[in-house]
Amino acid sequence: MKEQLKNWQKNQTNMNSLYQINKDLLEIFQQVSEQDGELTPEQETALEIKEGELQQKAVAYREVIGNNEQFIQRIDDEIKRLQALKKQKQGLVQRLKDNLLNAVNLFGEFTVGTVTFGTRKSSSVIVEDVNALPGEYKKVKVTETADKTAIKKALKAGEQIEGCSIQESINLKIK
């Protein structure tokens, strides 16, 4: 009978979510509290089981977190690889366009099949010094950001800054 109970409990461990384990633990703690802190043998066994479930679930979570972090790193590496490849291909395209432009400048406009290679004129404005321009020719963009480092330092020193506070967070640490 005890062996069957252990096997059933082992199977239950794999099925319970972290939420369910927490809920079960809180129920046991509530029962113990209602009994003025006295722990029955059944409750003690249940606590041991829940502790084992929690440990197994935490290890499983850690593995999933680790796998996903590794996957994210591989994605970041792939993004870097693709960005380098994109830059290389952009350079190739620009060199090929420059070569064609040189050919058109040297030999004039020409047609191959249905494709015509030629030139067109375009213009762009070059501004050497924005500060020297009259006001009607300027656009002002203002972006303000908070200096959070200075604010944090001031708040920790006891200063009161309206609309600012320090929020303490509890972050997961896995070693």
C-alpha positions in Angstrom: 0.0 0.0 0.0 2.8 2.4 0.9 4.6 1.6 -2.3 1.5 2.3 -4.4 1.1 5.6 -2.5 4.7 6.6 -3.3 4.2 5.7 -7.0 1.0 7.7 -7.2 2.6 10.6 -5.5 5.6 10.4 -7.8 3.2 10.6 -10.8 1.4 13.5 -9.2 4.6 15.4 -8.9 5.1 15.4 -12.7 1.5 16.6 -13.2 1.2 19.4 -10.7 1.9 22.9 -11.8 3.9 25.4 -9.7 0.7 27.2 -9.1 -1.0 24.0 -7.8 2.0 23.2 -5.6 1.9 26.7 -4.0 -1.8 26.4 -3.5 -1.5 23.0 -1.9 1.2 24.3 0.4 -0.9 27.3 1.4 -3.8 25.0 2.2 -1.5 22.8 4.4 -0.2 25.9 6.2 -3.7 27.1 6.7 -4.7 23.8 8.3 -1.7 23.8 10.6 -2.5 27.4 11.6 -6.1 26.4 12.4 -4.8 23.6 14.6 -2.7 26.1 16.6 0.5 25.1 14.9 0.3 21.3 15.6 1.4 19.3 12.7 -0.2 15.9 12.1 1.8 13.0 10.6 -0.3 13.2 7.4 0.4 17.0 7.1 4.1 16.4 7.7 4.1 13.7 5.0 2.2 16.1 2.7 4.7 18.9 3.3 7.6 16.6 2.5 5.8 15.5 -0.7 5.1 19.1 -1.7 8.7 20.1 -0.9 9.9 17.4 -3.3 7.4 18.5 -5.9 8.5 22.1 -5.5 12.2 21.1 -5.9 11.5 19.0 -9.0 9.4 21.7 -10.6 12.0 24.3 -9.8 14.7 22.2 -11.5 12.4 21.7 -14.5 11.8 25.5 -14.6 15.5 26.2 -14.4 16.1 23.8 -17.3 13.4 25.5 -19.4 14.8 28.9 -18.5 18.3 27.8 -19.4 17.2 26.3 -22.7 15.3 29.5 -23.7 18.2 31.7 -22.7 20.5 29.6 -24.9 18.0 29.8 -27.7 17.7 33.6 -27.3 21.6 33.8 -27.5 21.5 31.7 -30.7 18.9 34.1 -32.1 21.1 37.1 -31.2 24.1 35.5 -32.8 22.0 34.7 -35.9 20.8 38.3 -36.0 24.4 39.5 -35.9 25.4 37.1 -38.6 22.5 38.2 -40.8 23.3 41.9 -40.2 26.9 41.3 -41.3 25.6 39.5 -44.3 23.2 42.3 -45.1 26.0 44.9 -44.8 28.2 42.8 -47.1 25.4 42.5 -49.7 24.6 46.2 -49.5 28.3 46.9 -50.2 28.2 44.6 -53.2 25.0 46.2 -54.6 26.6 49.7 -54.2 29.8 48.6 -55.9 27.8 47.1 -58.8 25.7 50.2 -59.1 28.8 52.4 -59.1 30.4 50.2 -61.8 27.2 50.5 -64.0 27.1 54.3 -63.4 30.8 54.5 -64.5 29.9 52.4 -67.6 26.9 54.7 -68.4 29.1 57.8 -67.9 31.8 56.4 -70.1 29.7 54.9 -72.9 26.3 56.8 -72.6 22.9 55.4 -72.2 22.4 51.8 -73.5 19.7 49.2 -73.7 20.0 45.5 -73.2 16.8 43.7 -74.2 14.0 45.5 -72.4 16.3 47.1 -69.8 17.7 50.6 -70.3 20.7 51.8 -68.4 21.0 55.5 -68.1 21.3 58.3 -65.6 18.9 60.8 -64.0 19.6 64.0 -62.1 18.7 64.5 -58.5 19.5 67.2 -56.0 19.9 67.3 -52.2 20.5 70.1 -49.8 23.8 70.2 -47.8 23.8 72.2 -44.6 27.3 72.9 -43.2 26.2 74.6 -40.0 22.7 74.3 -38.6 23.4 76.9 -35.9 24.2 79.5 -38.5 20.7 79.2 -40.2 18.0 81.8 -39.6 15.2 80.5 -37.3 12.6 80.0 -40.1 14.9 77.4 -41.7 15.3 75.3 -38.5 13.2 72.6 -36.9 13.7 72.0 -33.3 13.3 68.5 -31.8 13.5 68.3 -28.0 13.8 65.0 -26.3 13.9 65.0 -22.5 14.8 62.0 -20.5 15.2 61.5 -16.7 18.7 61.1 -15.3 17.7 58.0 -13.3 21.1 57.5 -11.8 21.2 61.0 -10.3 17.6 60.7 -9.1 18.3 57.4 -7.4 21.4 58.8 -5.8 19.5 61.8 -4.5 16.6 59.7 -3.2 18.9 57.4 -1.4 20.6 60.5 0.2 17.2 61.5 1.6 16.1 64.2 -0.9 12.5 64.4 -1.9 11.9 64.7 -5.6 8.3 65.1 -6.6 6.9 62.3 -8.7 10.0 60.1 -8.1 10.5 57.1 -5.8 12.6 54.0 -5.6 10.8 50.7 -6.3 12.4 47.7 -4.8 12.1 44.5 -6.8 12.7 40.9 -6.1 14.5 39.2 -9.0 15.1 35.5 -9.5 18.7 34.4 -9.0 19.7 31.0 -10.3 23.3 29.8 -9.7 
